[in-house]
């Protein structure tokens, strides 16, 4: 059975108080002790306390008692001290927040014998505490004089206590009342100290207690004055900051504490010795460390110097990954993480082979160039995993401050090293793989040119002594494998481009996307969306349908997003209680993704039915794309109009095509002055999209020939190439991307420049070319023979040989 609190009345307690006891409401207070004859304002906010105050009638007497634990909001009788003060409530003020401001005056000490009520507020039977008063003795009188003298000394030296307290204390004749007055006036006494004084019945014992507290306070004041005097002798009155620092030194001296600054210096010296720095760098670090040791920890430059030394000490000057290179394992990792990309993988394995034979080789600067979503960044992670090195990525997109690369000088507030050195520190080795992402999107403004700052970083002949502006000491970057990525190279400065080895990553064919989806995208999205392979199945035909009709890209980023959408729909079905396995069919795709979004196949066949329309092939940073070019004629005065938000290069191609048609009008069966009474208008739809590039000349010439001869272009035929005024067809770039774009659009015949035949043989596989015939043309006559089979060009000279069409075997 739990032990009962003797202060709490049992249910069988008598209704009337015992002889000599009074029933008084008890007001619990936090961190406050009320002494007799002291006036104390109290803020009452608890509901029970407010009810107590409101219940007071003419008898405005309460017992003010301190809680043992000030954190309790609803104290019980066991949580209250047994001794409190009987007080009279003089005034109650109602506050706007519904609390009460109560002015109380202590009357006498009382002992709470037992509690007879706890709700709605506590009521206890109290009795006066025996004062223990005795006749005046010599010891009591001596203590009274000592207490008065010490109290007056404290008041005179304290800036917060009023001088009137000295006079009041001297005029109090009763010893007990003097102790109560002094205890209630001293701010440094704790609640426990005051409660002890309140509970002590003997006046002599109370005088001794208060005398002890006063003596301690006088000793603290004397020590404070001693420290202030020592400091004041060393500083001037205006140097407030220096005064505080010296005061802290004096305090530490009195306490016997060790100097923190010297301990920091020793720790930094140990780190420098263990860092493996080159001699010149270590010499600079020790010089700064010696300078730090002479500084005051409160000096303005102290933290800046300490941070600089810490940066020098934590950099991996001599720490390498130390991993051995296994070419077979590296090949397996690359094949595991990426499908195809044969040329890229071969180049990486060549590098690893040389690195195994010559570990101190200078790292080449690789640059992956290709459309978004083809795996440039993830390929860098695979290289780091194959090498067993740490991988760090720095995004250069939109970076326009040179200091982001080379760091800020230490004279600037908040200076830090550049991103290169920060990546080295995060990697904790001096040979990580650092990927510089989106190098073609570097900015440039008044703060500097980051591309120029990269020249030293990416030059294998210079980066072994790379000097960051913050460190201002050389750091060897020759062991770092830098890998850059870009969507296009037009915006990369030629000097920077010259320092990199370009590795193009081309777009994926439909068959490659199917394999990538099955091997990587679908399992990853199934896992990320909380479902299992047993709950959903993607047949090959469904994936092909998604690739063909819901994505139009060179990479697979959009394809993964679409697959993720389907997986999220299945996750919702599972949560809704549908447990049967989902087989993704054409109907399911339409339900989850909506109607078909890409209809280029039918668009090509429909738009080229009339004369004056041809399909060109264009390269964009996002991959290849088909480009419809339309022309029309009307009666006029021979003007030539060009529209469609096209650039200067394409405008020149149009002018060259018109000049060739006019100069060869007789061969085309046209009058020499055919354009005398005609206005010709060439338009490239999607006019809001800027377009430019040297690969649309043959398409422009074919459009004009088709328009003027009223002969439609052969159905499902696309072409690319630039022409000269003499009719030659010049080679162009981006053959694979353009060919894949043509195939996505349902084109069955592709016309390419003859000089690009080697690109077709290297980049296109028989699977990609299946169902598409490729014709190579050296002149515009070869183009027209394929694009306008019903129209015959009248050859003035011997016709140039037309290469046989290349058609993949079924």
ABEGO torsion letter per residue (X at the ends): XBBBBAABBBAABBABBBBGBBBBBBBBBBGBBBBBGBBBBBBBABAAAAAAAAABBABBBBBBBBBABAABABBBAAABBABBBBBBBABBBBBAAGBBBBBBBBABBBBBABBABAOABBBBBBBBBBAGBBBBBAAAAAAAAAAAAAAAAAAAABAABBAAAAAAAAABABAAAAAAAAAAABAABBAAAAAAAAABABAAAAAAAAAAAAAAAAAAAAAAAAAAAAAAAABBAABAAAAAAAAAAAAAAAAGBBBAAAAAAAAAAAAAAAAGBBAAAAAAAAAAAAAAAABBAABAAAAAAAAAAAAAAABBAABBAGBBBBAAAAAAAAAAABBEGAAAAAAAAAAAAAAAABAABBBBBBBBBEBBGAGAAAAAAAAAAAAGBBBBBBBABGBABAAAAAEBBAABBGBBBBAAAAAAAAAGBAABBBBBBGAAABBBBAAEBAAAAAAAAABAAAAAABBBAAAGBBBBAAABBBBBBBABAAABBAAAAAABBBBBBBBBBAAAAAAAAAAAAAAAAAAAAGBBAAABBBBAAAAAAAAAAABBBABAAAAAAAAAAAAAAAAAAAAAGBABBBBBBAAAAAAAAEBBABAAAAAAAAAAABBGBBBBBBBBAAEBBBBBBBBBBBBBAGBBBBBGGBBAAAAAAAAAAAAAAAAAAAAAGBBAAAAAABBBBBBBBGAABBBBEBAAAAAAAAAAAAAAAGBBBBBGBBBBEBBBAAGBBBBBBGAAAAAAAAAAAGBABBBBBAAAAAAAAAABBAAAABGBBBBBBABAAAAAAAABAABBBBBABBBBBBBBBBBBBX
